[in-house]
Amino acid sequence: MQPLVPLAFGLPGGPEWFFLIALVLLFFGAKKLPELARGLGQSLGEFRKAKEEFDKELHNSANAVTSAPAKVEAKPAEGTEPQQKS
């Protein structure tokens, strides 16, 4: 028995691809498909670039933490006076 929703159970096979292509052509028309494909390609490119920048930033921050720990200076809380050494 074939599932009613082929995409819910994995990638579509041969006949399902033809059905999906026919639906896309019906909904958007042949003139809009190049525009949709171009927009999808640009979106994927931007997503990949953002992912690479995020990975690079994450890698750089991990290296910065392991190579040189930050020095933290204790500051007195507001409204309190610093204690004087006797």
C-alpha positions in Angstrom: 0.0 0.0 0.0 1.4 3.4 -1.0 1.2 6.2 1.6 -1.1 9.1 0.9 1.6 11.7 1.5 4.8 10.4 -0.2 7.0 13.2 1.2 6.2 12.2 4.8 8.0 8.9 4.4 11.1 9.7 2.5 12.1 11.1 -0.9 9.6 10.6 -3.7 10.3 8.0 -6.4 10.0 8.3 -10.2 6.2 8.7 -10.6 6.0 11.1 -7.6 8.5 13.4 -9.2 6.4 13.8 -12.3 3.3 14.5 -10.2 5.2 17.1 -8.2 6.6 18.8 -11.3 3.1 18.9 -12.9 1.7 20.5 -9.7 4.4 23.1 -9.6 3.8 24.0 -13.3 0.1 24.2 -12.6 0.5 26.4 -9.6 3.2 28.8 -10.8 3.3 28.5 -14.6 6.3 28.0 -16.8 7.2 31.7 -16.8 7.7 31.9 -13.0 9.8 28.8 -12.6 13.1 30.4 -13.6 12.5 33.3 -11.2 11.6 30.8 -8.4 14.7 28.7 -9.1 16.9 31.8 -9.1 15.5 33.0 -5.8 15.9 29.6 -4.3 19.5 29.4 -5.4 20.3 32.9 -4.0 18.6 31.9 -0.7 20.6 28.7 -0.5 23.8 30.7 -1.2 23.0 33.2 1.5 22.2 30.4 4.0 25.5 28.6 3.3 27.4 31.9 3.7 25.7 32.6 7.0 26.4 29.0 8.2 30.1 29.3 7.3 30.4 32.7 9.1 28.6 31.2 12.1 30.9 28.2 12.1 34.0 30.4 11.7 32.9 32.7 14.5 32.2 29.7 16.8 35.6 28.2 16.0 37.4 31.5 16.6 35.6 32.1 19.9 36.4 28.5 21.1 40.1 29.1 20.2 40.1 32.4 22.0 38.7 30.9 25.1 41.2 28.0 25.2 44.3 30.0 24.2 43.9 33.1 26.4 41.5 33.2 29.3 40.0 36.6 29.9 41.0 38.5 33.0 38.1 39.4 35.2 38.5 42.3 37.7 36.2 42.4 40.6 34.4 45.8 40.9 32.6 46.9 44.0 28.9 47.0 43.9 27.2 50.4 43.4 26.5 52.3 46.6 29.3 50.7 48.5 32.6 52.3 49.3 35.8 50.4 48.6 37.5 49.0 51.7 40.8 50.6 52.7 43.7 48.4 53.6 45.0 49.1 57.1 
